[in-house]
Amino acid sequence: MALNADPTDLTGKTCIVTGVNGGIGQSTAEHFLAQGARVFATDVAGSYTGVPHADLIYVRFDLLLDTGLEGAVQWVQACQPDVLFNNAALFDMGSVLDADLTQMDRLFGVNVRAFYALLQSEARGLLSKSKGSIINMASQAGHRGEALVAHYCATKAAVISYTQSAALALASHGIRVNAISPGVIDTPMWKTVDGLFARFEGKEPGQKKREVGEAVPLGYMGAPEDVARVAVFLASQQSEYITAQTICVDGGNVLR
């Protein structure tokens, strides 16, 4: 078998990136573009916050609204993507004593319900191509519960489970489904996360972020591009014999 000189080349591929305005989503969109892909991107904000690119088309959807989710499902079908980076998610904190059903509905509404609807829409669209890659965004929080992150952990455990089920259901159609499980990644969201830990644990601003970085076996927080490079790998022919897997990008936090 001849070796491809650029096995991560995505030229001619159409990729969808949800949650594109977050650090990981934006970095992944930029990496897909750098590899020659055309990118359709979405987020809840009114416009794309990254650097404009001729091959990036942005559309706004609020995935918590039924109308927004229905529109996003139809949009995925219309784009006919080869790759879905299923990344949109919400984060919040609270133990089982104070994480109420309103918080549960919000987190499950985006992290599980919308995630699944978009996965299903992409899978149906890929049937005619008999190949394609679905990349779901899990988290190290999906591998174990955490005292103050009850609902979020549960949603990410669901992502891992749905990834495995979808991969097995779609394998005979040549469609691969995998997940990426980031650890602590230095994104803009960490300002919010750090503030929540400061409130719930009585820590000083910045203290939790510093502590979690130091606790990583490699000794520091990851960067969005650490996740984006794995997304490129899973989108490309480099990973064509990999499916039903959750790849941890966490500096050694989760041992599997």
Phi and psi in degrees as a GROMACS rama.xvg file:
@    title "Ramachandran Plot"
@    xaxis  label "Phi"
@    yaxis  label "Psi"
@TYPE xy
-71.1497  141.769  ALA-2
-83.674  136.703  LEU-3
-79.4291  128.933  ASN-4
-64.174  -27.3128  ALA-5
-134.063  77.9564  ASP-6
-67.398  -12.7162  PRO-7
-99.519  10.5188  THR-8
-62.4496  130.033  ASP-9
-114.739  18.7489  LEU-10
-57.3133  131.898  THR-11
87.5081  -5.62844  GLY-12
-92.5793  144.946  LYS-13
-107.39  125.835  THR-14
-121.613  139.006  CYS-15
-105.664  135.999  ILE-16
-125.822  117.585  VAL-17
-97.2039  156.496  THR-18
62.427  41.0296  GLY-19
-73.2048  -19.3723  VAL-20
-85.5186  -4.27757  ASN-21
-80.2068  168.799  GLY-22
-60.3044  -44.1434  GLY-23
-71.4225  -44.084  ILE-24
-61.6716  -44.6616  GLY-25
-65.5859  -44.6347  GLN-26
-62.7789  -40.0713  SER-27
-65.8691  -42.9429  THR-28
-58.0463  -43.2667  ALA-29
-65.4685  -38.2522  GLU-30
-69.4278  -39.1178  HIS-31
-61.294  -44.978  PHE-32
-61.5495  -41.307  LEU-33
-64.134  -25.0163  ALA-34
-92.3838  8.19281  GLN-35
96.2819  5.0128  GLY-36
-80.0093  159.161  ALA-37
-96.3352  133.12  ARG-38
-119.343  125.866  VAL-39
-102.343  126.414  PHE-40
-128.673  151.518  ALA-41
-146.14  156.004  THR-42
-162.119  178.335  ASP-43
-83.5975  -17.4652  VAL-44
-73.1409  160.396  ALA-45
-70.1935  -20.2465  GLY-46
-151.856  165.521  SER-47
-75.2774  131.625  TYR-48
-93.6531  -4.54421  THR-49
-87.6239  -171.289  GLY-50
-74.2443  126.708  VAL-51
-58.2217  147.085  PRO-52
-144.492  140.713  HIS-53
-60.6192  -27.9996  ALA-54
-100.484  15.1489  ASP-55
-116.101  121.494  LEU-56
-113.6  122.987  ILE-57
-107.626  136.956  TYR-58
-134.908  138.963  VAL-59
-91.803  133.407  ARG-60
-140.052  136.895  PHE-61
-97.858  103.304  ASP-62
-73.1602  -9.40883  LEU-63
-79.4733  -20.7696  LEU-64
-91.2622  139.685  LEU-65
-58.6128  -41.4104  ASP-66
-65.0582  -38.0891  THR-67
-67.0364  -42.1658  GLY-68
-68.7098  -41.1622  LEU-69
-61.2717  -41.5591  GLU-70
-63.2496  -40.0444  GLY-71
-66.579  -39.1173  ALA-72
-62.1636  -44.9118  VAL-73
-66.2308  -36.3026  GLN-74
-63.537  -43.3003  TRP-75
-59.211  -43.9897  VAL-76
-62.9356  -40.7435  GLN-77
-69.8344  -33.8954  ALA-78
-71.4049  -24.8466  CYS-79
49.8495  54.9509  GLN-80
-74.0397  154.617  PRO-81
-88.5598  -23.487  ASP-82
-137.193  135.548  VAL-83
-117.509  121.441  LEU-84
-100.708  97.5499  PHE-85
-88.7007  84.0306  ASN-86
-114.703  -19.5777  ASN-87
-60.2824  133.497  ALA-88
-162.415  159.414  ALA-89
-116.432  153.133  LEU-90
-128.072  141.35  PHE-91
-157.617  168.44  ASP-92
-125.508  158.859  MET-93
153.985  136.257  GLY-94
-76.2997  178.795  SER-95
-66.8363  -11.5017  VAL-96
-83.7989  -24.354  LEU-97
-135.491  -0.129849  ASP-98
-85.3408  101.537  ALA-99
-83.7934  -178.588  ASP-100
-71.4021  -25.3519  LEU-101
-64.4894  -46.1086  THR-102
-62.7862  -41.4932  GLN-103
-59.6734  -45.2604  MET-104
-63.2385  -39.3583  ASP-105
-65.2759  -50.6266  ARG-106
-67.7414  -44.9565  LEU-107
-69.1151  -28.3985  PHE-108
-62.2222  -40.708  GLY-109
-93.8731  -51.2039  VAL-110
-70.3176  -22.5718  ASN-111
-121.703  -56.1521  VAL-112
-63.8569  -53.7859  ARG-113
-67.7986  -41.0215  ALA-114
-54.0879  -46.8306  PHE-115
-68.5115  -41.2337  TYR-116
-61.4406  -39.7643  ALA-117
-72.8367  -38.7357  LEU-118
-58.7462  -47.0553  LEU-119
-63.0472  -42.9146  GLN-120
-62.5607  -43.3932  SER-121
-64.5465  -43.1186  GLU-122
-60.5242  -43.9897  ALA-123
-62.8284  -38.9651  ARG-124
-68.3118  -29.5953  GLY-125
-79.9568  -13.9076  LEU-126
-56.9511  -39.0415  LEU-127
-72.0767  -21.3037  SER-128
-88.8413  -20.3026  LYS-129
56.3968  28.8661  SER-130
-170.351  163.191  LYS-131
148.535  169.275  GLY-132
-134.764  126.064  SER-133
-109.916  125.874  ILE-134
-119.532  112.71  ILE-135
-98.8101  143.21  ASN-136
-94.3246  108.012  MET-137
-94.996  -145.31  ALA-138
-173.424  156.951  SER-139
-61.4056  -22.3538  GLN-140
-67.1386  -17.1186  ALA-141
-81.4098  -8.68006  GLY-142
-92.9275  -15.8808  HIS-143
-162.176  154.118  ARG-144
-73.3071  158.216  GLY-145
-133.425  140.503  GLU-146
-56.2938  -36.7678  ALA-147
-105.835  7.94835  LEU-148
-132.486  45.5897  VAL-149
-57.8361  -56.4813  ALA-150
-68.4818  -41.4259  HIS-151
-62.354  -45.6181  TYR-152
-57.3594  -42.9044  CYS-153
-64.6661  -39.3314  ALA-154
-65.4219  -38.3658  THR-155
-76.7083  -27.7158  LYS-156
-64.2063  -37.7348  ALA-157
-64.1304  -39.2204  ALA-158
-59.5107  -44.5178  VAL-159
-63.3716  -42.5083  ILE-160
-66.0414  -45.5466  SER-161
-63.695  -34.7329  TYR-162
-59.8425  -46.8304  THR-163
-64.8768  -44.8642  GLN-164
-64.4038  -44.5412  SER-165
-64.7902  -40.3033  ALA-166
-61.3414  -42.7071  ALA-167
-68.9975  -36.5009  LEU-168
-70.4784  -30.3676  ALA-169
-103.617  -5.02028  LEU-170
-58.3274  -40.187  ALA-171
-68.5793  -13.5932  SER-172
-96.9509  4.20518  HIS-173
78.1432  14.0537  GLY-174
-101.192  125.068  ILE-175
-98.3869  140.488  ARG-176
-132.102  120.956  VAL-177
-137.124  168.071  ASN-178
-128.294  154.454  ALA-179
-113.391  133.578  ILE-180
-116.235  90.7639  SER-181
-72.2603  153.178  PRO-182
-92.7929  -131.8  GLY-183
-86.6862  111.489  VAL-184
-113.771  132.493  ILE-185
-78.1649  86.3189  ASP-186
-117.292  167.919  THR-187
-56.9961  -26.6246  PRO-188
-62.82  -22.8805  MET-189
-66.9536  -20.0967  TRP-190
-64.3214  -41.7124  LYS-191
-67.8751  -45.5713  THR-192
-60.6471  -44.796  VAL-193
-61.9445  -38.8816  ASP-194
-65.1714  -37.4677  GLY-195
-66.6521  -42.4915  LEU-196
-65.4528  -35.111  PHE-197
-61.2562  -38.5089  ALA-198
-74.5606  -44.7017  ARG-199
-79.7522  -30.1745  PHE-200
-110.864  0.848412  GLU-201
68.227  31.3735  GLY-202
-91.6241  161.451  LYS-203
-75.5232  151.226  GLU-204
-55.3199  130.1  PRO-205
89.5985  -14.7905  GLY-206
-67.3385  -46.3639  GLN-207
-64.3665  -42.3643  LYS-208
-59.4749  -43.217  LYS-209
-64.8126  -42.8912  ARG-210
-64.6093  -44.3175  GLU-211
-69.2462  -32.89  VAL-212
-65.3547  -43.2287  GLY-213
-68.4032  -26.5911  GLU-214
-79.8118  -15.9445  ALA-215
-65.3082  134.512  VAL-216
-52.3042  -36.523  PRO-217
-76.3508  -11.4113  LEU-218
94.1971  6.13807  GLY-219
-159.097  161.017  TYR-220
-71.7518  149.879  MET-221
-78.1317  172.031  GLY-222
-115.828  156.246  ALA-223
-53.1056  -36.014  PRO-224
-66.8052  -23.0493  GLU-225
-63.0796  -37.4798  ASP-226
-76.8799  -41.8967  VAL-227
-60.2408  -37.4516  ALA-228
-65.4325  -35.4293  ARG-229
-70.1991  -35.8141  VAL-230
-62.5004  -40.9453  ALA-231
-61.7694  -44.3503  VAL-232
-56.9963  -46.6893  PHE-233
-72.0162  -23.3607  LEU-234
-81.882  -19.6363  ALA-235
-100.128  175.111  SER-236
-69.0659  -13.581  GLN-237
-57.8633  -27.758  GLN-238
-112.457  25.9353  SER-239
-67.6987  -10.8365  GLU-240
-110.374  21.6172  TYR-241
-118.869  123.499  ILE-242
-152.92  158.233  THR-243
68.3726  18.8668  ALA-244
-106.521  152.097  GLN-245
-116.45  112.822  THR-246
-93.9887  119.751  ILE-247
-82.8225  124.792  CYS-248
-118.503  81.3739  VAL-249
-144.433  12.7666  ASP-250
68.3804  15.191  GLY-251
100.884  10.1137  GLY-252
-66.0523  -39.7159  ASN-253
-112.077  122.307  VAL-254
-101.975  121.544  LEU-255
